[in-house]
Amino acid sequence: MTRSDAPGTRMSREVAEIPQAAARLLDEGRVAIAQVAAAIDMGRVSHAVVSGRGSSGHAGTYLRYLIETRLGLSAAPAAPSVVTRYGASPRLGEALYILISQSGRSPDLVAAAEQATAAGAQTIAIVNDAGSPAARACRHVIPIAAGPELAVAATKTVINTMLAGLLLVGALEQDKALAAVAKTAPERLAQALALDWSPWARRLSGAPAGFVIGRGLSLGSAREAALKAAEVLGVPALAYSAAEVLHGPKAAIRSEHPILGLNAGGEVSDSIEDALATLTRQGSPVFSGSGTKPSLPGLGPGDPALDAIALLVPVYRALEAEAARLGRDVDSPPGLRKVTETL
């Protein structure tokens, strides 16, 4: 599916814009990200905390793996309710605290970031709206430059958020190789946009449930794919690490449950392939663009840090196309709003 022949939904247009949005971030955001990285005093950082919900939380999972593997810091997810509901004030004076939010307007995320800033944390907001309350709550701001996103299902903002995290970690680490990888993002994302994963989406749309398997850098993408399956197709989907799925979850997977494997390569690649092979042997329908006998078109060898992001693009494309085929309201799924505010 190309931009010219995509169905006329907002979501399809926004998915088609992903390579251009990434190029815009590289063009407009690189200097800002370098300035933020230069302002961070890594000498007084003992750990990292990443805050976000929904798709932003999944981008945060990806970022936490980058922080731990590249920067050597322990990275934990924030629990905003600790501040907003329990009235606690975590000691965060030595923390690198990163808030991720597309809209930047959820009161609990804002309140938790304000508490972190007041506690002395070095706080960074990665947002699409640089004038949002979340941006004002943090010491530093990284705009993701994705442009307006009108469909309820976030797509290009998720990709640009993850790419901004990659650029930030590269700048903090002063890793020229990672910076070089990031420069290839628009081309790699365009390659991913050309992949047709409709066989998986069609099988999923008629299923009672589905599963998505990833690990390491691709675990956040697996969780994001599962969320989008529920959001766009209305099919409940569960995401698991390849290290976890063969424990308890395996007992719940049956032949009517399609499985999507997201393998970005790297150190955990063999673990993901082993898990997918085991599930195939038990009779589950497995869809994957990796392995010796891929059932979906794949990207081919690349850098795992970038490909963990790129693998989301054919997921978005396939889910949107299948929902449109079924006549579902792709842009405004029942009961959902673009901005969800929690406290």
LOKEKOL-514552 format. One record per residue (C-alpha): residue number from 1; residue in one letter; z, x, y. Coordinates in steps of 0.25 Angstrom, whole numbers. Layout:
N
<pt lumfi="NUM" minu="A" z="Z" x="X" y="Y"/>
...
//
This chain:
343
<pt lumfi="1" minu="M" z="0" x="0" y="0"/>
<pt lumfi="2" minu="T" z="-4" x="6" y="13"/>
<pt lumfi="3" minu="R" z="0" x="2" y="27"/>
<pt lumfi="4" minu="S" z="-13" x="-6" y="29"/>
<pt lumfi="5" minu="D" z="-12" x="-15" y="17"/>
<pt lumfi="6" minu="A" z="3" x="-17" y="16"/>
<pt lumfi="7" minu="P" z="8" x="-31" y="17"/>
<pt lumfi="8" minu="G" z="12" x="-36" y="31"/>
<pt lumfi="9" minu="T" z="27" x="-36" y="29"/>
<pt lumfi="10" minu="R" z="36" x="-28" y="38"/>
<pt lumfi="11" minu="M" z="42" x="-20" y="26"/>
<pt lumfi="12" minu="S" z="28" x="-16" y="22"/>
<pt lumfi="13" minu="R" z="24" x="-11" y="35"/>
<pt lumfi="14" minu="E" z="37" x="-3" y="37"/>
<pt lumfi="15" minu="V" z="36" x="3" y="23"/>
<pt lumfi="16" minu="A" z="22" x="7" y="27"/>
<pt lumfi="17" minu="E" z="27" x="14" y="40"/>
<pt lumfi="18" minu="I" z="37" x="23" y="32"/>
<pt lumfi="19" minu="P" z="28" x="36" y="33"/>
<pt lumfi="20" minu="Q" z="26" x="34" y="47"/>
<pt lumfi="21" minu="A" z="41" x="31" y="50"/>
<pt lumfi="22" minu="A" z="45" x="43" y="43"/>
<pt lumfi="23" minu="A" z="35" x="51" y="51"/>
<pt lumfi="24" minu="R" z="41" x="45" y="64"/>
<pt lumfi="25" minu="L" z="55" x="50" y="60"/>
<pt lumfi="26" minu="L" z="50" x="64" y="57"/>
<pt lumfi="27" minu="D" z="43" x="64" y="70"/>
<pt lumfi="28" minu="E" z="54" x="57" y="79"/>
<pt lumfi="29" minu="G" z="66" x="60" y="72"/>
<pt lumfi="30" minu="R" z="66" x="74" y="67"/>
<pt lumfi="31" minu="V" z="71" x="80" y="80"/>
<pt lumfi="32" minu="A" z="82" x="69" y="81"/>
<pt lumfi="33" minu="I" z="87" x="72" y="67"/>
<pt lumfi="34" minu="A" z="87" x="87" y="69"/>
<pt lumfi="35" minu="Q" z="95" x="85" y="82"/>
<pt lumfi="36" minu="V" z="105" x="76" y="74"/>
<pt lumfi="37" minu="A" z="106" x="87" y="63"/>
<pt lumfi="38" minu="A" z="108" x="98" y="73"/>
<pt lumfi="39" minu="A" z="120" x="90" y="79"/>
<pt lumfi="40" minu="I" z="127" x="88" y="66"/>
<pt lumfi="41" minu="D" z="138" x="98" y="64"/>
<pt lumfi="42" minu="M" z="137" x="100" y="49"/>
<pt lumfi="43" minu="G" z="148" x="110" y="49"/>
<pt lumfi="44" minu="R" z="158" x="99" y="51"/>
<pt lumfi="45" minu="V" z="152" x="89" y="41"/>
<pt lumfi="46" minu="S" z="159" x="88" y="28"/>
<pt lumfi="47" minu="H" z="152" x="76" y="22"/>
<pt lumfi="48" minu="A" z="142" x="65" y="26"/>
<pt lumfi="49" minu="V" z="143" x="50" y="26"/>
<pt lumfi="50" minu="V" z="131" x="41" y="26"/>
<pt lumfi="51" minu="S" z="132" x="27" y="31"/>
<pt lumfi="52" minu="G" z="121" x="16" y="29"/>
<pt lumfi="53" minu="R" z="119" x="3" y="22"/>
<pt lumfi="54" minu="G" z="107" x="-3" y="14"/>
<pt lumfi="55" minu="S" z="95" x="5" y="15"/>
<pt lumfi="56" minu="S" z="102" x="14" y="25"/>
<pt lumfi="57" minu="G" z="112" x="17" y="15"/>
<pt lumfi="58" minu="H" z="102" x="20" y="4"/>
<pt lumfi="59" minu="A" z="96" x="30" y="14"/>
<pt lumfi="60" minu="G" z="110" x="35" y="16"/>
<pt lumfi="61" minu="T" z="111" x="38" y="1"/>
<pt lumfi="62" minu="Y" z="98" x="47" y="2"/>
<pt lumfi="63" minu="L" z="104" x="54" y="14"/>
<pt lumfi="64" minu="R" z="117" x="56" y="7"/>
<pt lumfi="65" minu="Y" z="110" x="63" y="-5"/>
<pt lumfi="66" minu="L" z="103" x="72" y="5"/>
<pt lumfi="67" minu="I" z="115" x="76" y="13"/>
<pt lumfi="68" minu="E" z="123" x="79" y="0"/>
<pt lumfi="69" minu="T" z="111" x="87" y="-7"/>
<pt lumfi="70" minu="R" z="106" x="94" y="6"/>
<pt lumfi="71" minu="L" z="118" x="95" y="15"/>
<pt lumfi="72" minu="G" z="129" x="97" y="4"/>
<pt lumfi="73" minu="L" z="138" x="86" y="11"/>
<pt lumfi="74" minu="S" z="145" x="75" y="3"/>
<pt lumfi="75" minu="A" z="138" x="62" y="8"/>
<pt lumfi="76" minu="A" z="145" x="48" y="7"/>
<pt lumfi="77" minu="P" z="140" x="34" y="10"/>
<pt lumfi="78" minu="A" z="148" x="28" y="21"/>
<pt lumfi="79" minu="A" z="156" x="15" y="19"/>
<pt lumfi="80" minu="P" z="156" x="8" y="33"/>
<pt lumfi="81" minu="S" z="165" x="-3" y="28"/>
<pt lumfi="82" minu="V" z="176" x="8" y="28"/>
<pt lumfi="83" minu="V" z="176" x="7" y="43"/>
<pt lumfi="84" minu="T" z="171" x="-7" y="46"/>
<pt lumfi="85" minu="R" z="179" x="-14" y="35"/>
<pt lumfi="86" minu="Y" z="191" x="-5" y="31"/>
<pt lumfi="87" minu="G" z="193" x="1" y="45"/>
<pt lumfi="88" minu="A" z="194" x="15" y="40"/>
<pt lumfi="89" minu="S" z="190" x="27" y="48"/>
<pt lumfi="90" minu="P" z="184" x="38" y="38"/>
<pt lumfi="91" minu="R" z="186" x="52" y="42"/>
<pt lumfi="92" minu="L" z="172" x="57" y="45"/>
<pt lumfi="93" minu="G" z="174" x="68" y="55"/>
<pt lumfi="94" minu="E" z="167" x="78" y="45"/>
<pt lumfi="95" minu="A" z="156" x="68" y="41"/>
<pt lumfi="96" minu="L" z="141" x="68" y="44"/>
<pt lumfi="97" minu="Y" z="140" x="52" y="45"/>
<pt lumfi="98" minu="I" z="126" x="47" y="44"/>
<pt lumfi="99" minu="L" z="124" x="32" y="47"/>
<pt lumfi="100" minu="I" z="110" x="26" y="42"/>
<pt lumfi="101" minu="S" z="106" x="13" y="47"/>
<pt lumfi="102" minu="Q" z="92" x="7" y="50"/>
<pt lumfi="103" minu="S" z="97" x="-3" y="61"/>
<pt lumfi="104" minu="G" z="110" x="4" y="64"/>
<pt lumfi="105" minu="R" z="117" x="-9" y="67"/>
<pt lumfi="106" minu="S" z="126" x="-12" y="55"/>
<pt lumfi="107" minu="P" z="140" x="-13" y="61"/>
<pt lumfi="108" minu="D" z="147" x="-6" y="49"/>
<pt lumfi="109" minu="L" z="138" x="6" y="49"/>
<pt lumfi="110" minu="V" z="140" x="7" y="64"/>
<pt lumfi="111" minu="A" z="155" x="6" y="63"/>
<pt lumfi="112" minu="A" z="156" x="16" y="52"/>
<pt lumfi="113" minu="A" z="147" x="26" y="60"/>
<pt lumfi="114" minu="E" z="156" x="24" y="72"/>
<pt lumfi="115" minu="Q" z="168" x="27" y="64"/>
<pt lumfi="116" minu="A" z="162" x="40" y="59"/>
<pt lumfi="117" minu="T" z="157" x="45" y="72"/>
<pt lumfi="118" minu="A" z="171" x="42" y="78"/>
<pt lumfi="119" minu="A" z="177" x="50" y="66"/>
<pt lumfi="120" minu="G" z="169" x="62" y="70"/>
<pt lumfi="121" minu="A" z="158" x="61" y="60"/>
<pt lumfi="122" minu="Q" z="144" x="67" y="64"/>
<pt lumfi="123" minu="T" z="137" x="53" y="63"/>
<pt lumfi="124" minu="I" z="122" x="51" y="62"/>
<pt lumfi="125" minu="A" z="115" x="38" y="63"/>
<pt lumfi="126" minu="I" z="101" x="37" y="55"/>
<pt lumfi="127" minu="V" z="95" x="24" y="61"/>
<pt lumfi="128" minu="N" z="82" x="17" y="65"/>
<pt lumfi="129" minu="D" z="88" x="12" y="78"/>
<pt lumfi="130" minu="A" z="94" x="24" y="86"/>
<pt lumfi="131" minu="G" z="101" x="14" y="96"/>
<pt lumfi="132" minu="S" z="108" x="6" y="85"/>
<pt lumfi="133" minu="P" z="123" x="5" y="84"/>
<pt lumfi="134" minu="A" z="123" x="15" y="72"/>
<pt lumfi="135" minu="A" z="116" x="25" y="80"/>
<pt lumfi="136" minu="R" z="126" x="24" y="91"/>
<pt lumfi="137" minu="A" z="138" x="25" y="81"/>
<pt lumfi="138" minu="C" z="133" x="39" y="77"/>
<pt lumfi="139" minu="R" z="133" x="53" y="84"/>
<pt lumfi="140" minu="H" z="119" x="55" y="80"/>
<pt lumfi="141" minu="V" z="106" x="47" y="77"/>
<pt lumfi="142" minu="I" z="94" x="48" y="69"/>
<pt lumfi="143" minu="P" z="83" x="38" y="72"/>
<pt lumfi="144" minu="I" z="74" x="36" y="60"/>
<pt lumfi="145" minu="A" z="62" x="32" y="68"/>
<pt lumfi="146" minu="A" z="58" x="21" y="58"/>
<pt lumfi="147" minu="G" z="54" x="11" y="68"/>
<pt lumfi="148" minu="P" z="56" x="-4" y="68"/>
<pt lumfi="149" minu="E" z="59" x="-9" y="54"/>
<pt lumfi="150" minu="L" z="58" x="-24" y="53"/>
<pt lumfi="151" minu="A" z="58" x="-28" y="38"/>
<pt lumfi="152" minu="V" z="72" x="-30" y="32"/>
<pt lumfi="153" minu="A" z="69" x="-20" y="21"/>
<pt lumfi="154" minu="A" z="71" x="-6" y="27"/>
<pt lumfi="155" minu="T" z="60" x="4" y="23"/>
<pt lumfi="156" minu="K" z="55" x="14" y="33"/>
<pt lumfi="157" minu="T" z="69" x="15" y="40"/>
<pt lumfi="158" minu="V" z="75" x="19" y="26"/>
<pt lumfi="159" minu="I" z="64" x="29" y="24"/>
<pt lumfi="160" minu="N" z="66" x="35" y="38"/>
<pt lumfi="161" minu="T" z="81" x="35" y="37"/>
<pt lumfi="162" minu="M" z="80" x="43" y="24"/>
<pt lumfi="163" minu="L" z="70" x="52" y="30"/>
<pt lumfi="164" minu="A" z="80" x="54" y="42"/>
<pt lumfi="165" minu="G" z="91" x="58" y="33"/>
<pt lumfi="166" minu="L" z="82" x="68" y="26"/>
<pt lumfi="167" minu="L" z="78" x="74" y="40"/>
<pt lumfi="168" minu="L" z="93" x="74" y="44"/>
<pt lumfi="169" minu="V" z="98" x="81" y="31"/>
<pt lumfi="170" minu="G" z="86" x="91" y="33"/>
<pt lumfi="171" minu="A" z="90" x="94" y="47"/>
<pt lumfi="172" minu="L" z="105" x="95" y="44"/>
<pt lumfi="173" minu="E" z="101" x="105" y="32"/>
<pt lumfi="174" minu="Q" z="91" x="112" y="41"/>
<pt lumfi="175" minu="D" z="82" x="111" y="29"/>
<pt lumfi="176" minu="K" z="67" x="114" y="32"/>
<pt lumfi="177" minu="A" z="62" x="110" y="19"/>
<pt lumfi="178" minu="L" z="68" x="96" y="20"/>
<pt lumfi="179" minu="A" z="63" x="95" y="34"/>
<pt lumfi="180" minu="A" z="49" x="98" y="28"/>
<pt lumfi="181" minu="V" z="50" x="87" y="17"/>
<pt lumfi="182" minu="A" z="54" x="77" y="28"/>
<pt lumfi="183" minu="K" z="41" x="80" y="35"/>
<pt lumfi="184" minu="T" z="33" x="75" y="23"/>
<pt lumfi="185" minu="A" z="40" x="62" y="23"/>
<pt lumfi="186" minu="P" z="29" x="53" y="30"/>
<pt lumfi="187" minu="E" z="19" x="59" y="20"/>
<pt lumfi="188" minu="R" z="28" x="57" y="8"/>
<pt lumfi="189" minu="L" z="32" x="43" y="12"/>
<pt lumfi="190" minu="A" z="17" x="39" y="14"/>
<pt lumfi="191" minu="Q" z="15" x="44" y="-1"/>
<pt lumfi="192" minu="A" z="26" x="35" y="-5"/>
<pt lumfi="193" minu="L" z="21" x="23" y="2"/>
<pt lumfi="194" minu="A" z="8" x="24" y="-6"/>
<pt lumfi="195" minu="L" z="16" x="23" y="-19"/>
<pt lumfi="196" minu="D" z="15" x="9" y="-26"/>
<pt lumfi="197" minu="W" z="28" x="5" y="-33"/>
<pt lumfi="198" minu="S" z="24" x="-10" y="-34"/>
<pt lumfi="199" minu="P" z="25" x="-10" y="-49"/>
<pt lumfi="200" minu="W" z="40" x="-7" y="-47"/>
<pt lumfi="201" minu="A" z="42" x="-18" y="-36"/>
<pt lumfi="202" minu="R" z="34" x="-28" y="-44"/>
<pt lumfi="203" minu="R" z="43" x="-26" y="-56"/>
<pt lumfi="204" minu="L" z="55" x="-26" y="-48"/>
<pt lumfi="205" minu="S" z="52" x="-39" y="-41"/>
<pt lumfi="206" minu="G" z="52" x="-47" y="-54"/>
<pt lumfi="207" minu="A" z="65" x="-41" y="-59"/>
<pt lumfi="208" minu="P" z="79" x="-46" y="-59"/>
<pt lumfi="209" minu="A" z="83" x="-32" y="-54"/>
<pt lumfi="210" minu="G" z="79" x="-18" y="-52"/>
<pt lumfi="211" minu="F" z="85" x="-4" y="-52"/>
<pt lumfi="212" minu="V" z="81" x="9" y="-44"/>
<pt lumfi="213" minu="I" z="85" x="23" y="-48"/>
<pt lumfi="214" minu="G" z="86" x="35" y="-40"/>
<pt lumfi="215" minu="R" z="96" x="47" y="-38"/>
<pt lumfi="216" minu="G" z="100" x="57" y="-28"/>
<pt lumfi="217" minu="L" z="90" x="56" y="-16"/>
<pt lumfi="218" minu="S" z="83" x="44" y="-22"/>
<pt lumfi="219" minu="L" z="96" x="36" y="-24"/>
<pt lumfi="220" minu="G" z="96" x="30" y="-10"/>
<pt lumfi="221" minu="S" z="81" x="27" y="-12"/>
<pt lumfi="222" minu="A" z="84" x="20" y="-25"/>
<pt lumfi="223" minu="R" z="95" x="11" y="-18"/>
<pt lumfi="224" minu="E" z="86" x="8" y="-7"/>
<pt lumfi="225" minu="A" z="75" x="4" y="-16"/>
<pt lumfi="226" minu="A" z="85" x="-5" y="-23"/>
<pt lumfi="227" minu="L" z="89" x="-12" y="-10"/>
<pt lumfi="228" minu="K" z="74" x="-14" y="-6"/>
<pt lumfi="229" minu="A" z="71" x="-21" y="-20"/>
<pt lumfi="230" minu="A" z="82" x="-31" y="-17"/>
<pt lumfi="231" minu="E" z="79" x="-32" y="-2"/>
<pt lumfi="232" minu="V" z="64" x="-34" y="-3"/>
<pt lumfi="233" minu="L" z="62" x="-40" y="-17"/>
<pt lumfi="234" minu="G" z="75" x="-47" y="-19"/>
<pt lumfi="235" minu="V" z="77" x="-39" y="-32"/>
<pt lumfi="236" minu="P" z="91" x="-33" y="-35"/>
<pt lumfi="237" minu="A" z="89" x="-18" y="-38"/>
<pt lumfi="238" minu="L" z="100" x="-8" y="-41"/>
<pt lumfi="239" minu="A" z="98" x="7" y="-38"/>
<pt lumfi="240" minu="Y" z="105" x="18" y="-46"/>
<pt lumfi="241" minu="S" z="105" x="33" y="-47"/>
<pt lumfi="242" minu="A" z="99" x="39" y="-59"/>
<pt lumfi="243" minu="A" z="113" x="45" y="-62"/>
<pt lumfi="244" minu="E" z="119" x="31" y="-62"/>
<pt lumfi="245" minu="V" z="109" x="21" y="-68"/>
<pt lumfi="246" minu="L" z="110" x="26" y="-82"/>
<pt lumfi="247" minu="H" z="125" x="23" y="-82"/>
<pt lumfi="248" minu="G" z="129" x="8" y="-80"/>
<pt lumfi="249" minu="P" z="117" x="3" y="-73"/>
<pt lumfi="250" minu="K" z="107" x="6" y="-84"/>
<pt lumfi="251" minu="A" z="114" x="-5" y="-92"/>
<pt lumfi="252" minu="A" z="109" x="-15" y="-82"/>
<pt lumfi="253" minu="I" z="94" x="-11" y="-81"/>
<pt lumfi="254" minu="R" z="85" x="-19" y="-90"/>
<pt lumfi="255" minu="S" z="70" x="-20" y="-93"/>
<pt lumfi="256" minu="E" z="69" x="-31" y="-82"/>
<pt lumfi="257" minu="H" z="74" x="-21" y="-71"/>
<pt lumfi="258" minu="P" z="64" x="-12" y="-65"/>
<pt lumfi="259" minu="I" z="69" x="2" y="-61"/>
<pt lumfi="260" minu="L" z="63" x="10" y="-50"/>
<pt lumfi="261" minu="G" z="66" x="25" y="-50"/>
<pt lumfi="262" minu="L" z="66" x="33" y="-37"/>
<pt lumfi="263" minu="N" z="65" x="48" y="-41"/>
<pt lumfi="264" minu="A" z="63" x="57" y="-29"/>
<pt lumfi="265" minu="G" z="63" x="70" y="-37"/>
<pt lumfi="266" minu="G" z="73" x="82" y="-36"/>
<pt lumfi="267" minu="E" z="86" x="85" y="-43"/>
<pt lumfi="268" minu="V" z="88" x="70" y="-48"/>
<pt lumfi="269" minu="S" z="74" x="67" y="-53"/>
<pt lumfi="270" minu="D" z="77" x="70" y="-67"/>
<pt lumfi="271" minu="S" z="89" x="61" y="-67"/>
<pt lumfi="272" minu="I" z="81" x="49" y="-61"/>
<pt lumfi="273" minu="E" z="70" x="51" y="-71"/>
<pt lumfi="274" minu="D" z="80" x="51" y="-83"/>
<pt lumfi="275" minu="A" z="86" x="39" y="-78"/>
<pt lumfi="276" minu="L" z="73" x="32" y="-77"/>
<pt lumfi="277" minu="A" z="68" x="36" y="-90"/>
<pt lumfi="278" minu="T" z="81" x="31" y="-97"/>
<pt lumfi="279" minu="L" z="79" x="17" y="-90"/>
<pt lumfi="280" minu="T" z="65" x="17" y="-94"/>
<pt lumfi="281" minu="R" z="69" x="20" y="-109"/>
<pt lumfi="282" minu="Q" z="78" x="8" y="-108"/>
<pt lumfi="283" minu="G" z="67" x="-1" y="-104"/>
<pt lumfi="284" minu="S" z="68" x="-3" y="-89"/>
<pt lumfi="285" minu="P" z="56" x="-3" y="-81"/>
<pt lumfi="286" minu="V" z="56" x="10" y="-73"/>
<pt lumfi="287" minu="F" z="47" x="12" y="-60"/>
<pt lumfi="288" minu="S" z="47" x="26" y="-54"/>
<pt lumfi="289" minu="G" z="37" x="36" y="-47"/>
<pt lumfi="290" minu="S" z="43" x="48" y="-54"/>
<pt lumfi="291" minu="G" z="45" x="54" y="-68"/>
<pt lumfi="292" minu="T" z="34" x="58" y="-78"/>
<pt lumfi="293" minu="K" z="29" x="44" y="-79"/>
<pt lumfi="294" minu="P" z="30" x="37" y="-66"/>
<pt lumfi="295" minu="S" z="28" x="22" y="-66"/>
<pt lumfi="296" minu="L" z="26" x="22" y="-51"/>
<pt lumfi="297" minu="P" z="18" x="31" y="-42"/>
<pt lumfi="298" minu="G" z="27" x="42" y="-37"/>
<pt lumfi="299" minu="L" z="27" x="52" y="-25"/>
<pt lumfi="300" minu="G" z="26" x="65" y="-33"/>
<pt lumfi="301" minu="P" z="35" x="77" y="-31"/>
<pt lumfi="302" minu="G" z="41" x="78" y="-17"/>
<pt lumfi="303" minu="D" z="54" x="81" y="-11"/>
<pt lumfi="304" minu="P" z="66" x="72" y="-16"/>
<pt lumfi="305" minu="A" z="72" x="70" y="-3"/>
<pt lumfi="306" minu="L" z="60" x="64" y="3"/>
<pt lumfi="307" minu="D" z="55" x="57" y="-9"/>
<pt lumfi="308" minu="A" z="68" x="50" y="-10"/>
<pt lumfi="309" minu="I" z="64" x="43" y="3"/>
<pt lumfi="310" minu="A" z="49" x="41" y="-1"/>
<pt lumfi="311" minu="L" z="52" x="34" y="-14"/>
<pt lumfi="312" minu="L" z="57" x="22" y="-6"/>
<pt lumfi="313" minu="V" z="43" x="20" y="1"/>
<pt lumfi="314" minu="P" z="36" x="14" y="-12"/>
<pt lumfi="315" minu="V" z="49" x="6" y="-15"/>
<pt lumfi="316" minu="Y" z="48" x="-1" y="-1"/>
<pt lumfi="317" minu="R" z="33" x="-3" y="-3"/>
<pt lumfi="318" minu="A" z="33" x="-9" y="-17"/>
<pt lumfi="319" minu="L" z="45" x="-18" y="-13"/>
<pt lumfi="320" minu="E" z="38" x="-23" y="-1"/>
<pt lumfi="321" minu="A" z="25" x="-26" y="-8"/>
<pt lumfi="322" minu="E" z="32" x="-33" y="-19"/>
<pt lumfi="323" minu="A" z="40" x="-42" y="-10"/>
<pt lumfi="324" minu="A" z="28" x="-45" y="-2"/>
<pt lumfi="325" minu="R" z="20" x="-49" y="-15"/>
<pt lumfi="326" minu="L" z="31" x="-58" y="-19"/>
<pt lumfi="327" minu="G" z="32" x="-65" y="-5"/>
<pt lumfi="328" minu="R" z="46" x="-60" y="-2"/>
<pt lumfi="329" minu="D" z="50" x="-58" y="13"/>
<pt lumfi="330" minu="V" z="49" x="-43" y="13"/>
<pt lumfi="331" minu="D" z="53" x="-41" y="27"/>
<pt lumfi="332" minu="S" z="65" x="-51" y="28"/>
<pt lumfi="333" minu="P" z="71" x="-52" y="14"/>
<pt lumfi="334" minu="P" z="80" x="-65" y="12"/>
<pt lumfi="335" minu="G" z="94" x="-63" y="18"/>
<pt lumfi="336" minu="L" z="91" x="-49" y="24"/>
<pt lumfi="337" minu="R" z="91" x="-44" y="38"/>
<pt lumfi="338" minu="K" z="86" x="-31" y="43"/>
<pt lumfi="339" minu="V" z="99" x="-27" y="49"/>
<pt lumfi="340" minu="T" z="112" x="-29" y="41"/>
<pt lumfi="341" minu="E" z="125" x="-28" y="48"/>
<pt lumfi="342" minu="T" z="138" x="-26" y="40"/>
<pt lumfi="343" minu="L" z="152" x="-23" y="44"/>
//
